[in-house]
């Protein structure tokens, strides 16, 4: 009996001395890319303020490792040269690149472009109709959003419907490319979480990726997903 008690005591002391690491906190913060310039309620300065308000320990960004290293100016994702790069110089946060490069990038872009080219060839009218739908959707959203918190609200995650429709039009290549792109993001976030237990990782992605990442990050795992209602406080 004494041996058992001693073993239990040793186990308890070992557990106390080596507690399980706290899970990383992850916040997905959606940006609007070049549409920040049409959104007086969510300017580049507002994006700066939102990032700082979330108090990141680590930043995860929608860039390739090479673009992140060289702070390359982005054609569409203009929030980088107008906001994020300035913050990185000021705060020197550890930063994770989310986008693939090399063969995986070529493969995923090829799937998405192939799906678009195929629909243009087989049904140009459907392709044009979807472009019109997309433009109308964003005009509507820009009229309904009134703050960074709105862009990151749960109702904005209904972009899932838009992508279901898009995949039904453009076919399996579109779905494979979109899922593969987001899965790559998810893998980079999961790796960052393992490397930074107990730290807060703020993930900056375009607004259409938000619903997908939040849904998959909330599945049982090694991270605690924080709600962007933090922006309203």
N, C-alpha and C positions, 0 to 999 in steps of 0.2 A: 504493500500500500504506500509506504514511504517513497519507494522508487517512482511510483506512478505520480504522486504529488510533486516530487521534484521535477519530473519530466514535464508535467503540466505547467509548473511555475516557469521552467526554462522556455517553454513554448510561448507563454504569455509575455514574458519579458522580451523575447525575440520579436514578437509581433508589435509590441509597443515601441521597440527600438527601430523597427523597420516598417512603419505604417505604409499602407498602400498609397501610391501617389494620387493626388487629387486629379480629377479629369480636367482637361483643358476646356476653357470656355470658348465658344465660337459664335461670332455675330456675323451674319451675312448682311452687308450694306450694299444696296443696289445703287448704281450710278446710271446716268442717262447718256453717256458718251457725248456726241456733239449736240444732243438735244438740251444739254445744260444751257446752251446759248439761246434757247427759246423758252426757257423756264425761269422767269424772274423769282419764283418761289424756291428754286433749287439751283442757285448759281454755283460757279466753281468755289467761291468763297463760302457758300453754305455747305458744300461738300467738305471743305477743309474743317469747318466748325463741327460737322457731324462726326467726322473721323476722330477729331480730338476729344469730343464729348464721350466717345465710346472707350477712351483710355486703353488703346491697344498695347499689348506687350510685343506682339508680332503682327505684321501686316502681310496679307496674302493678296496678290494683285494679278490682274488679267493680262499678263505679259509673258513673253518667252524669257528664259534666263538671260539670253544675249541682250534683248531689249532692256531688261531691268538693269543689267550691269552697266550698259552704256547710256542709260536714260534716253532712249531713242524717242524722238517725237512721233506721235501716233496720228494717222490720218483721220480716223473716226473716233477713237477713244481719246478725245482731246482733254479729258480730265487729267491725264498723266502730266503733260507739259504745263497745264494750267493750274494744277492743284497738287497731285500726289507727289510728284518729284520734289516740289518745294518743301512739302512736309517731311519727306525722307531726309532732305539735307538738314532740316531744322532739328529733327528728333533722333535721327540715326537708329530707327527701329530695325530689328532683324526683319528681313523681308523674304517672302517665298513667291517664286514665279509659278503661276498656275498653268500657263499654256504649254502645250507640247512643242517640241521642235524636232527637226530631223525627219526620219521616215514616218513616224506616227503622225506628225503634223501633216505631211504630204498626203498620207492615206485618208485622214479625216476630211481635209479640205477637198480632196478628190471626190469623196462620197457626196458631199453637199453640193459641189458644183456639178457633178454628174447628174444628180437628181433634178437640179434646176434646168440644165441643158436638155435633159430628156423630156421634161414637160413642155419646154419651149418648142421642141421639135414636134411633139405629138399633139399638143393642145395649147397653142400660144394664147388662146382666149382665157383659159383657166389661169395661166401664169399672170396675165395682165389683170385679171379679176382679183387674184390674191394680192398683187401689189396695191391695187386700189383699196382693198379691205385693210391691208396693213397700214396704209397712210391714214385711212379714216379712223382706225383704232387708236393710233397715236395722237391724232388731233383731238379725239374725244378724251383720252387720258390726260393730255396736257390741259384740257379745260376742267377736269375733275380733280386733279392733284393740286394741292395748295401748299405743300411743304415737303421737306425731305421725309418726314414721318409718313406722309400719305404714300409716297413712292414706295416705301418699305412696309406698308400696311398689309394685313392678311388678304384684303380683297384684291390687291394688285397681283397676288399669286394666282389669280384666275387666268394668267397667261398660259396655264396648262391647257386650257380649252383652245387657245390660239394654236398651240403647237400640235395638239391632236388633229385639228383641222388641217394644218400645214402638212402633217405627215400623211393624212388621208389623200391629199392632192398629189404630193411629190413622191410618195412611195417609200419602199424599204430603205433605199440608199439615204434618203433624208433622215429617217428614223435612226439608222445605224450611225450616221455622222453626228447627229445631235446628241444621242445617248453617249456615244464614245467620247465626244468633247467634254460633256459634263462629268462622265465617269473619271476622266483624266483629272479634272479639277478636284473631284472628290478624293482621289488617291493622294494628291499633293497635300490637301488639307489634313487627311488622316495621318500622313507621315509627319507633318508639322506638329500635329497634336501629340503624337508619341514622343517627339523630340522636345516638347515644351509642356510637360505636365504641370497643371495648375496655373498656366498662363492664359491670357485672353488673346485670341487670334481674331482680328477683324479682317473679314474677307470682302474685298471690293470687286464686284462683278457687274456687268450690264444687267439691267432690270429683268430681261427675259430669262436669265439663269437663276434668279432668286428662288422661284417656286421649287425648281428641281432640287437645288442644293439643300434648301431648308427641309424638304420632305425626306431626303435621303440621310441627312445628318441627324435627324430626329430618331432614326432607327437605333435600336440598342447598340451601343458601341462605347467608345472611349472618350466621347466629348459631351459637353453640356451645351445645348444650343440656347442662347439668350435671345429673347424677343427684342425686336427693334423698337418696341414701345419705350425703350430707354431714351429714344430721341425726343419723346414728348415731355420728359421730366425736366 
